[in-house]
């Protein structure tokens, strides 16, 4: 099963470099989110990275998606 972040990015035909440029995130953060990693950064940083990435991708049901990062 493909990660929701990765699927949305691919559906929008975005490269990781496009996301990095727009959000000013390190590429390894995007890659970890797309691997469903939760503990790649201390809380609350992982939560906010996931939140802004989800908003950028215009994902549905963002509050439910973010529950695992709290």
N, C-alpha and C positions, 0 to 999 in steps of 0.2 A: 504494500500500500504506500502510495507516494504522499509525502508530507504536504499539508495544506498550503504552507508558505511557498514551497517549491512549485507545486501545481499551479498556484495563482500566478507566480512569476513567469513560468513557462507559457501559460495561457495568454499572458500579456506580451509575450515575446521579448522579455527583458533578460538581459545578462546580469550576472552578479555584479559586474562592473558598473552597470547602469544604476543599480540599487546603491552601491557604494558611493557613487558620485552624487546621487540625489540626497541620500540620508547622511552622508559623511560617517558611515559605519565602517569599521575594518571588515574586510572580506571574510575573515574567520568567524566573525559574529554571525553574519548571514549564513554561512555554511553550517554552523552549529545549530542555528534555529531550524534550518532545513533538514537537519538530521534528528529533529525532535529532542535535542539536548535541553535539559532544564537547568543544570547546575554548571553551565560553562562560565558564568559570572556570578558574583555575589548578589543576593537580593538587595535592593530592588532593581539593580541595573538590568538583569535579565528580563524582568517584567517590562520595563520601559522600552528596551530594545524591541521586544516582541510586539508591544503595543503600537509603536510608531511604524514598524514594518507592516503590521496588519492594516493600519490606517492607510499607509502608502499604497498598499495593494488593493485597498477598498474591499476587504474581506467582510463577509456577513458574520453576524453573531460574535463580534469581537470580545464582549465580556465573558462569554463561555470559553472561548479559545484561550483567554488569559488566565483562567482559574488555576491552571497547573503551574503558572509562573509566580504565584503569590507565595 
